Amino acid sequence: MASRSIPRDRRPALQQGYEQLCVWLNYDESTKHHVRHLLNSEYIRPFFREYRRDYLEAEDVVEDIGCDELFGWLRETNAFRQPKYYGGGSSSSSGKGTGGMNKKGWTALDHATRFVVRVLRFSWDNDGEWSHGRFDPDADADGESDLEFYQVWAILRYLQAEWEAANLEAWDNSTLNATFASLMVSRL
């Protein structure tokens, strides 16, 4: 399914989600235009393209992956050390290809995990937006690896909401707004 443009009546809800994403990513009024550049950058775009192609466009029903569920899965599976999540599967030096990786039987959680792991590892390896360099919430006194995870997960949720708004007949923006509302409360 090719992505369509977002209907006008859905844009205000997405704009509200975008504004909340900017706050969550620590961009203020004078810098929030940089968030769109980040979403379209080499640090996000190729990995979301894969997520969209292999999950959103391939499934009849798409799920919203919860933050706590994904965080727990990353820890439980030691996902940052699992080649199926970080591997590019191609000979490309950027590591952005999938090289025909077999994802048959993958769950929504698997696809979301791959997105988060690949975004963070690519950023760490290439002096990107996230530079902590490891996912180790148990030994991270300043909470930096947690913050990086939450920010990348929030980006995934926002981009998925954009895709859903453009491509699903029945789109409910309440889950996106609830996502960012709960994130904002957790920051207090």
N, C-alpha and C positions, 0 to 999 in steps of 0.2 A: 504494500500500500504506500503510495507516495504521500508525503506530507502536504497538507493543504494549508492555506492561510487561516489565521485565527479570525473567526467571525467578530464583527464589531461589538456585539452585545456581550462578548466574553472578555474583551480587553480590559475593562475597568477592574474586574476581579483579578486578572493576571497582573495588572499594574500594582495592585495592593500587595500581592504576593512578592512581586519584584522589589517593592519598597521595603518589605519586611526582610527579604533576603539581603538587601544592601546593609541593613542595620545589623543583621546577624553576622555578616562578613566584615563588620567594622568599617564600612564606608559611610561617610557623612554626605550631606547635601552637595558639598563642593567636589567630592570625589566619586560619587556613586555612578557616574557615567563610565567609570573604569570597570564596573562589574560586567557590563555588556561586552566589553573587550575581553575580559577574562572568560566569559561563557563561550566566546567565539575563538578563543586562543588554542594553540596547539596543546595546551595543558588540559583542556576539557573536550573540545570539539571532536577529535577523532575517537575518543573513548565513548562519548555519548552516541556518536554515529553507529558504532558497533552495538551498543546497548539497544538503540532504536531498531536497527536492522535485525538483530538476533533475538530480541525479546519483544519489544512493543509491536513491531510489525508482523511478528511471527505467531503471536498468540491471539486467541479469540477473546480472552478476558485478561486484562492486566491488573496487577495488584499494586497497592501502595505498600512499600516496604517500610515498616516501622523502624525508627532509630534504634530503640533498645534491642529489637530483634536482630537487626543487622550487626550492631556492636557486639552482642553476645556471640553471634555466629562467627565473626572475625576472630574473636578470642578462642572460641571452642575449637575451631578448625585450624588455628594458626595460619590463617589465610594468606598472610604476606609471605609465607614460605611454601605455598602450594603452587606449583607451576601452572596448574589449570587456571589459576586466578591471575597470576602476574605475567605468564608467558605470552609473548607476541605470536609465537608459532610461525614467524616468517624470517626471512633472511635480511629484512630491512634493519638498518642500523638504528632507526628510531624506535623499533619494537612496537610500532602501532598497528601492525597487521594482525590478522587472525589466522592466516595461512591455512584455512580450511579446518580449523580445530573442530572436532566433533562435540557439539553441545547438546546432542540428543539426550533427553531426560533431565536437562537442567531445569531447576526451579527459578522462580522470580528472585529468590534469595541468592542463588548462584550468580545470576546475571548482575544483580546489584553489587554483590561482593566483588566481582571482577572489575566493575566500573570503579569502585572506590579504591581497590588495591592498585589498579593500573594508573589511575590519576595521581595518587599519592607517590607511588614509586617513580613515575616519570618526572614528577615535580622535584622530588628529592634528588634524583640523578642529574637534573638539568637546571638547577638553581631557579626553580619556579616559585610560584606563590607560597607553596608549603615547603618548608625547608628543615623541619625537625629531624628527618632522616630515619625514623623508625616508629613502629607502632608497638608500644610497650606500656600500656596504661598502668600496670602494676608497679613499674619502676620509674614512673614519670612524675617527679615531685611537683613540677610546675604545670602539669596538665596539658602540655603542648600537643602531645599526640592525640589526646581526647579532642581537643579543639579542632585540630586538623581533620579528624574523622567527621566531627559534627558539621563542619563547614562543607566538606565534599558531599556528605549525605544530603545536606540542605540544597546544594546545587543540583544534585540528581533529582530530588523531589520537585524542584522548581522546573527543571527542563522537562521532566516527565509530564508535569501539569500543562506546560506549553504545548507539548505534543498531543496530549489528550484533548485540550481545548480546540485544537485544530482538526483533530481526526475522529473524535468520538461524537456520535449523535447525542447521547445522553452524558453530558459532562456536569459534574458536581464540584464546584470550587470550594465547598466547605472543608474538604479534607486538606487542601493546600493551606487555607486560612487557619485551620486547627493545628496543622503542623507548625507553622511559624508562631502561632500564639503560645503553644506549649514550649517551644524553644525559648521564646522571650521570657516566659515565666521561670524557666529553669536557670536563666542567667541572673535572676534577682537574688 
